[in-house]
Amino acid sequence: MKDFAGTPGTITGFVLRIAQFMFAAGSIASMATTSSFYNFTAFCYLIAAMGLQVIWSLSLALMDAYALAKKRVLHNSILVSLFVIGDWVTATLSLAAASASAGITILYFHDIGDCTIVAECFKYQLAVSLAFLSWLTVFPSFLIMLLLLGF
Amino acid sequence: MKDFAGTPGTITGFVLRIAQFMFAAGSIASMATTSSFYNFTAFCYLIAAMGLQVIWSLSLALMDAYALAKKRVLHNSILVSLFVIGDWVTATLSLAAASASAGITILYFHDIGDCTIVAECFKYQLAVSLAFLSWLTVFPSFLIMLLLLGF
């Protein structure tokens, strides 16, 4: 297995995991502090998907930090297969949750034009944007793991 | 480059493309025959994404049919790179469109519980289901192309 930027146990891999964690945590914080997110299935699903993302990315970030500190190589093919599956599942759920929430946000604030509380609207939009950013940082991880497995 | 099931110019590859085309075309047909899809940005986006999917899958199916008839091998690395990018773009757009539409369908028919015209509700749900099936058949194509490029 080759060693390139973003693989497990590298600085870039660690930075990618921290970025995923930060965006997902920010999305949860923004959504969970609105007053009526529980009325919308898609917004609850966004919180669940981002929660899974937070757990997954934080675990992998800690593993990367351990590998960096101990100078261990994490390119075991079983471990990388597990990372590929985990990254694929979290990336797919994140994109689906972000899109479903974006669909409702656009419906309310563009199609119907019903945005009475400006602070709430901003929070919904921020949560959706952060969820998309989280997906944008998970997808490269998934591709890197897949290429690492292919080589 | 190796030759395995689902690669360009094989029977399985051709069947996958036809399945993608059929699901996407079915989704468009189901959504476009509803009376009020144009009031929802997400439903219009679903039709656009499925339209792109129809064009892409039909083109690749025709290319596969030509390769099968003429017994030509389509494993040129530039061509496969193009297939990877195209499959990734269409798969991502399909999942995003299906999720956004699913978010609104669930909002209307579960959260609000406002389904006055049963035939319309069924058509929305059918369009979303077919869009998800279309994504489920594009994603394997994307993975196969990526593995073909990696080998």
Interface residues (C-beta under 8 A of the other chain):
Chain A: N39 F40 T41 A42 T92 L95 A96 A97 A98 S99 A100 S101 A102 G103 I104 I106 L107 H110 D111 L143 L146 L147 G150 F151
Chain B: N39 F40 T41 A42 T92 L95 A96 A97 A98 S99 A100 S101 A102 G103 I104 I106 L107 H110 D111 L143 L146 L147 G150 F151
